[in-house]
Amino acid sequence: MPATITPNKTDQERRRRLEDNDGGSGRRPPTDKRTGGGGDGDNWNDRSHGHRGPYERLHRYRLGIFFALASDLMFFVAIVTTFFVNQSTGHINAYNHYVNEWVPTLIPRILWFNTAILIVSTVTMELARRQMFRENDVMDEWLGLGKPITRRALPWLSATIVLGLAFLAGQWVAWRQLAAQHVFFRTSQSSHFFYLITGVHAVHLFVGIAVLITAFAAFYISRHLETRQIIVDGAAWYWHAMGILWIFLFALLAFFQ
């Protein structure tokens, strides 16, 4: 009986792979030329029922970050509410006069410079995030034609880390300047809230820098482009939230004491 040779790939299968941008690895690339990339509208839903693609992973991690940030927001709302309550609360002294002991804390000028640094860092972080979803670069890197995403995104991510560290250094200088003026945590109610608000935000920003460093390391450690995209995207959303939160807190300390 003559041997029957079965071709490994039929014409129909080749055609399907070309249409789906499948390079032969069995997985679709993390972007689709029909949608333009960006991480939000990629055409990852044309697949069998029950299969979780990169869009589902991206969406799931974003939801997790948003829920975590919502809990943080409630914490800061509680602090700000207590701030206004203490600011408006006084007592009646022995002479039957109403006395409000709230004494505003003069914020160090370096905080203005710090705020500008953080705003610039949100811009560099967004540029890094957008580089992760550039359609042509994603396709080239997925197909093994170099690392254009790493080459484009890494400088912006590095700049964000440096700016974030500069912001924390500026906060430390601000605290040292207040200490030189003998304004400490327990000096007054306003100084108590100043140290509390800036300190808690600094802790959150330190966590953000740790995430950015993790994203930086992922460029060299992780072999999966989708994983690197998700890490950078999540770090960007967290960093933007910290930037917006700081602008609100800084306005509170600068104009509403």
QUIPEUR-V835590 format. One line per field, one symbol per residue. psi: psi as a letter, one per 30 degrees, with the letter a starting at -180 (. if undefined). A space follows every 10 residues. Layout:
psi = ???
//
This chain:
psi = kkkkjkkekl eeeeeeeeeg hjgfffkllg lkfffgaffe gkigfillkf kjaeeeeeee eeeeeeeeee eeeeeeeeee eeeeeeefka lkafghkkkj gkjkkjkkff feeeeeeeee eeeeeeeeee ffgkeeeeee eefghaieee eeeeeeeeee eeeeeeeeee eeeeeeeeef ghjaegelee eeeeeeeeee eeeeeeeeee eeeeeeefff ekfjeeeeee eeeeeeeeee eeeeeeeeee eeeefg.
//
